[in-house]
Amino acid sequence: MISIKMTEHSIRMVGHAGTRSESGADRACAAVSALTCNLVNSLHDLTQDKIRAELSSGDADIRWDRLSEQGKLLMDSWFLGITEINREYNCIQFH
């Protein structure tokens, strides 16, 4: 199970989806990781927002003081993707 805690100034994620297929692939975990890495890269490259991000296997800590409207839009897009993954795989616990 992936645990996600969102606040006004941060996202904290820990855990793994634990939804491995017969081939050993964990598509839900890979999808969450891809969306989260894309969020960090997009915030860095497409906005002037100052964020601090630490990403590792099964762990993400993203923090900011203030997000621009562009940054908020990117965050909303990330959240839509995460909730769709959860609808399909039921692998995320939101706090």
Phi and psi in degrees as a GROMACS rama.xvg file:
@    title "Ramachandran Plot"
@    xaxis  label "Phi"
@    yaxis  label "Psi"
@TYPE xy
-95.312  129.095  ILE-2
-105.109  125.619  SER-3
-123.116  123.599  ILE-4
-116.714  121.597  LYS-5
-114.252  135.508  MET-6
-125.646  -176.502  THR-7
-65.1622  -22.6202  GLU-8
-128.237  15.2349  HIS-9
-164.421  160.812  SER-10
-130.05  130.076  ILE-11
-127.09  121.43  ARG-12
-125.078  137.026  MET-13
-141.189  150.186  VAL-14
104.031  177.681  GLY-15
-127.522  153.076  HIS-16
-65.5597  -37.4164  ALA-17
68.871  33.9365  GLY-18
-118.397  48.3784  THR-19
-65.139  139.807  ARG-20
-84.8217  178.685  SER-21
-60.4477  -28.3517  GLU-22
-78.2432  -7.80273  SER-23
94.2639  -5.48503  GLY-24
-78.4417  140.007  ALA-25
-111.426  87.9211  ASP-26
-63.1154  -38.1176  ARG-27
-64.1434  -45.5867  ALA-28
-63.3081  -43.1683  CYS-29
-63.0934  -39.4665  ALA-30
-67.2103  -44.1962  ALA-31
-62.1699  -43.4251  VAL-32
-62.7332  -43.7449  SER-33
-63.4203  -44.9797  ALA-34
-63.1723  -39.3271  LEU-35
-71.622  -42.0872  THR-36
-62.4306  -40.7078  CYS-37
-64.4966  -38.2263  ASN-38
-60.5779  -49.4369  LEU-39
-60.9355  -47.7722  VAL-40
-62.6709  -41.0857  ASN-41
-66.2816  -42.356  SER-42
-62.0266  -39.6042  LEU-43
-68.1631  -46.1726  HIS-44
-91.0643  -25.2527  ASP-45
-109.502  -5.47435  LEU-46
-133.121  171.78  THR-47
-97.1329  7.22605  GLN-48
-64.3052  141.985  ASP-49
-98.538  112.595  LYS-50
-123.367  159.036  ILE-51
-120.589  126.328  ARG-52
-135.622  133.016  ALA-53
-124.523  118.331  GLU-54
-123.287  133.843  LEU-55
-151.541  175.886  SER-56
-58.9073  117.807  SER-57
75.1432  15.7971  GLY-58
-153.422  130.667  ASP-59
-144.785  133.493  ALA-60
-133.686  110.445  ASP-61
-121.552  127.893  ILE-62
-134.307  151.357  ARG-63
-153.203  158.002  TRP-64
-92.1971  -39.3543  ASP-65
-152.765  140.671  ARG-66
-114.055  139.888  LEU-67
-71.7876  172.884  SER-68
-60.5383  -37.7883  GLU-69
-63.4266  -43.6267  GLN-70
-62.2209  -40.5983  GLY-71
-64.4216  -38.6121  LYS-72
-64.1844  -42.9657  LEU-73
-62.1576  -41.0559  LEU-74
-63.5394  -42.995  MET-75
-62.1574  -40.4673  ASP-76
-62.6462  -44.6428  SER-77
-57.8179  -46.6944  TRP-78
-63.4565  -39.754  PHE-79
-59.3249  -44.0212  LEU-80
-64.011  -42.7035  GLY-81
-63.2576  -42.7573  ILE-82
-67.9993  -33.1962  THR-83
-66.8534  -40.4376  GLU-84
-60.7039  -43.6554  ILE-85
-64.9344  -36.3647  ASN-86
-60.9749  -39.5634  ARG-87
-76.3223  -42.6074  GLU-88
-111.875  -11.4105  TYR-89
48.1557  56.0871  ASN-90
-123.791  7.10799  CYS-91
-124.404  135.256  ILE-92
-112.675  120.776  GLN-93
-95.2492  140.024  PHE-94
